[in-house]
């Protein structure tokens, strides 16, 4: 919540467009990765040079990524079949840009990546 609040504050203060470097450790890395993935997706959908106001472009990105992070907070608790077994729906703002796999595969994919990196 703290990290998302920092992005929210920078966007509302119209300072986010001036950020040139982003460094994060531990839990802040998740927030930074989410923000960067939303930036990459937004550049493909609506490049910033097509926007009349760059500050509004960044504010929309931050709003989308904060909404998605709020939606993902309870993914370990919400084990309803709708959420656990279906692939993400890109028409839902909180799931746009998510992976192509159902959440039930998160842990097996994580273990595969972990053991794969240890073997390399």
N, C-alpha and C positions, 0 to 999 in steps of 0.2 A: 504494500500500500504506500509506503514511504517513497519508493522509487517511482511509482506511477504518479504520485503527487508532485514530484520534482518535474517530470515531463509536462504534467498539466500546468504547473505554474510557469514554466519556461514558455510554453505555447501561448498562454493567456497574456504573458508579459511581452509577447512578440519578439522573443529572444532566441527561439529554437532555430530559426534560419541562420543564425550566426554561429551555431555550434559546429566546429570543424573536426573535433576528435571526440570519441566516446570510449571510455574505459570503464570496465565493470568487473567486480569480483563477487564470488559467492552468489547469494540470492539476487543481487543486482544484475547478474549476467542473464538471468531468465527475462527480466524486464527489458534489458538492452536488446537481447535477441528478438523478443517480440516486437519491439519498436522498429528494429532494422528490417525485419521481415515485412512489416506493414509499409515501411518506406519503399522497399523493393517492389511490392505489389502495387502501390499507388503510382510509382513512376511508370509502370507498364500501362496502367489504366488511364491516368490523366497526368502526363508529364507536367512538372512545375512551370515550365515556360509557357504552357497553355493557360495557366491560371492568371487571373487579373490581380489577385492578391496572394502572395506567397505565404503570408502569415495565416490566412484562412486555410490554405492547403495543409499546413502543418497542424493547425488546430483540428481539422477533420481527421487526420491520421492519428493524432493522439487520442481523440475521442473513440475511434474505432479500436485502437489497441487496448485502451483501458476497459472498454466494454468487453472485449474478448478475454482479457485477463480476469475480469470479474466473473465471467461465465465459466472459466476454467478453474476457479478456486476450489470448487467442490467436486472435481472430477473423481477423486478417490472415495468420496462419500456417496455420490449419486450413481447407483449401480442399476438404475432402471433399464429394462431391455432397450428402450428407445435410445438411450444415451450410450449404452455399452456396446451394442452389437451393430449399429448402423454406421455407415461412413459419413463424414461431415457433409453438411448441406451448404454449399457455397452461396445460396440465396439468403441464408440467415446471417446477419451482420456479425454475430458473435462467433460464427464458425467459418467465415470467409477467410481463405488463405491457410486453413488448417491442413493437416496431412490428409492423405487419401485413404488411410486405414481406420477401421473402427477403434475405439478406445480400448477395447479388450486386448488389442495387440500391442499396446504401449509397453507393458512390462517385458513380454518376450522380445520385442525389437530392441529395447534397452539392453537386455542381457546379451543379445547377439552382438550389438555394437561394443559392449564392454569386453566380452571375451574375444571378439575379433580384434580389438585394439591391443589386447594383452598378448595375443598370439603373433602380432606383426612385429 
